[in-house]
Amino acid sequence: MADDKIFMKQALEEAKTAFREGEIPIGAIIECKGRIIARAHNLTERLTDVTAHAEMQAITAAAEYLGGKYLTDCTLYVTVEPCVMCAGALGWSQISRIVYGASDEKRGFQRFAPQALHPKTQVEKGVLEKECTELMQEFFRQKR
């Protein structure tokens, strides 16, 4: 759990970068064997691409780093529960573990597609949940 918090803090830094750039503040990192191999945050506004979620960016960067499409020895740390699209991509990547902070009641995969992940993928939720939730709430408070 201590390592999960350390890595989630790194994902939160990515989310804060997204916040400063006017993107929905979701950050992600992918760790493999104790080393961060990918960092990403939402880029949907900058790229005008609805698929440019933090998780999708991180999956692409990690696969490029590893030289292959499977992330079987990796953990994704993401500040908000992945959506159905991202969960599908994570399923195809065969990622070993997903750790997220805040749940997403409206768009999260757990509600709409709990079977989207690879059967061996482990999920841990609620890591630094308060910090992740507060960042999202502040972003939308400022938008209103």
C-alpha positions as CSV (number, residue, x, y, z in Angstrom):
1,M,0.0,0.0,0.0
2,A,2.9,2.4,0.7
3,D,4.2,1.9,-2.9
4,D,0.7,2.5,-4.2
5,K,0.6,5.9,-2.5
6,I,4.0,6.8,-3.8
7,F,3.0,6.0,-7.4
8,M,-0.5,7.6,-7.0
9,K,1.2,10.8,-6.0
10,Q,3.0,10.8,-9.3
11,A,-0.3,10.3,-11.1
12,L,-1.7,13.2,-9.1
13,E,1.2,15.4,-10.3
14,E,0.1,14.5,-13.9
15,A,-3.5,15.4,-13.1
16,K,-2.4,18.8,-11.7
17,T,-0.5,19.4,-15.0
18,A,-3.8,18.7,-16.8
19,F,-5.6,21.0,-14.5
20,R,-3.2,23.9,-15.3
21,E,-3.6,23.2,-19.0
22,G,-7.4,23.4,-18.8
23,E,-7.8,19.6,-19.3
24,I,-10.0,17.5,-17.0
25,P,-7.5,16.7,-14.3
26,I,-6.9,13.0,-14.7
27,G,-3.3,11.7,-14.5
28,A,-1.9,8.3,-15.0
29,I,1.4,6.5,-14.7
30,I,2.4,3.0,-15.6
31,E,4.9,1.2,-13.4
32,C,6.8,-1.9,-14.3
33,K,9.0,-3.8,-11.8
34,G,9.3,-0.7,-9.6
35,R,10.1,1.8,-12.3
36,I,7.8,4.4,-13.9
37,I,7.8,3.7,-17.7
38,A,5.0,6.0,-18.7
39,R,3.5,9.3,-17.5
40,A,0.4,10.9,-19.0
41,H,-2.6,13.2,-18.4
42,N,-5.7,14.0,-20.4
43,L,-5.1,15.7,-23.7
44,T,-8.6,15.7,-25.2
45,E,-8.7,19.5,-25.4
46,R,-5.2,20.1,-26.8
47,L,-5.5,17.3,-29.4
48,T,-9.3,17.8,-30.0
49,D,-9.5,14.0,-29.6
50,V,-12.1,12.4,-27.4
51,T,-9.9,9.3,-27.1
52,A,-6.9,11.2,-25.7
53,H,-7.6,10.1,-22.1
54,A,-4.7,9.8,-19.7
55,E,-4.9,6.0,-19.6
56,M,-4.8,5.8,-23.4
57,Q,-1.8,8.0,-23.6
58,A,-0.1,6.0,-20.9
59,I,-0.8,2.7,-22.6
60,T,0.7,3.9,-25.8
61,A,3.8,5.3,-24.1
62,A,4.3,2.1,-22.0
63,A,3.9,-0.2,-25.0
64,E,6.4,1.9,-27.0
65,Y,8.9,1.8,-24.1
66,L,8.5,-2.0,-23.7
67,G,8.5,-2.6,-27.5
68,G,5.3,-4.7,-27.3
69,K,1.6,-4.3,-26.9
70,Y,1.2,-6.4,-23.7
71,L,1.6,-4.8,-20.2
72,T,1.5,-8.1,-18.3
73,D,4.1,-7.0,-15.6
74,C,2.8,-3.5,-15.2
75,T,0.5,-1.5,-12.9
76,L,-1.5,1.5,-14.0
77,Y,-2.0,4.2,-11.4
78,V,-4.8,6.6,-12.4
79,T,-6.5,9.3,-10.4
80,V,-10.0,8.5,-11.5
81,E,-11.7,5.2,-12.3
82,P,-11.2,4.4,-16.0
83,C,-14.1,4.7,-18.4
84,V,-15.4,1.9,-20.5
85,M,-13.2,2.8,-23.5
86,C,-10.1,2.9,-21.4
87,A,-11.1,-0.3,-19.6
88,G,-11.4,-2.0,-22.9
89,A,-8.0,-0.9,-24.0
90,L,-6.5,-2.0,-20.7
91,G,-8.1,-5.4,-21.1
92,W,-6.5,-5.8,-24.5
93,S,-3.2,-4.7,-23.1
94,Q,-3.5,-7.5,-20.5
95,I,-2.2,-5.1,-17.8
96,S,-1.6,-7.0,-14.5
97,R,-3.0,-4.4,-12.1
98,I,-5.0,-1.1,-12.0
99,V,-5.0,1.2,-9.0
100,Y,-7.3,4.2,-9.0
101,G,-8.1,7.0,-6.7
102,A,-11.6,8.4,-7.1
103,S,-14.6,6.3,-8.4
104,D,-16.6,7.7,-11.3
105,E,-20.2,7.0,-10.7
106,K,-21.3,8.4,-14.0
107,R,-18.8,7.0,-16.5
108,G,-16.7,4.4,-14.7
109,F,-16.2,0.9,-16.1
110,Q,-17.1,-0.8,-12.8
111,R,-20.8,0.2,-13.3
112,F,-21.1,-0.3,-17.1
113,A,-18.5,-2.9,-18.1
114,P,-17.0,-4.7,-15.1
115,Q,-15.9,-7.6,-17.3
116,A,-14.0,-5.4,-19.7
117,L,-10.6,-6.1,-18.1
118,H,-8.5,-9.1,-18.7
119,P,-9.6,-11.9,-16.2
120,K,-6.2,-11.8,-14.4
121,T,-6.1,-8.0,-13.9
122,Q,-6.3,-7.0,-10.3
123,V,-8.1,-3.8,-9.3
124,E,-7.4,-1.7,-6.2
125,K,-9.6,1.4,-5.7
126,G,-9.6,4.3,-3.3
127,V,-5.9,5.1,-3.1
128,L,-5.5,8.8,-2.2
129,E,-9.2,9.0,-3.0
130,K,-9.7,12.3,-1.1
131,E,-7.0,14.1,-3.0
132,C,-8.1,12.8,-6.4
133,T,-11.7,13.7,-5.7
134,E,-10.9,17.2,-4.4
135,L,-8.9,18.0,-7.6
136,M,-11.8,17.0,-9.8
137,Q,-14.3,18.9,-7.7
138,E,-12.1,22.1,-7.8
139,F,-11.7,21.9,-11.6
140,F,-15.5,21.7,-12.2
141,R,-16.2,24.3,-9.5
142,Q,-14.0,26.7,-11.5
143,K,-15.7,25.8,-14.7
144,R,-19.2,26.7,-13.4
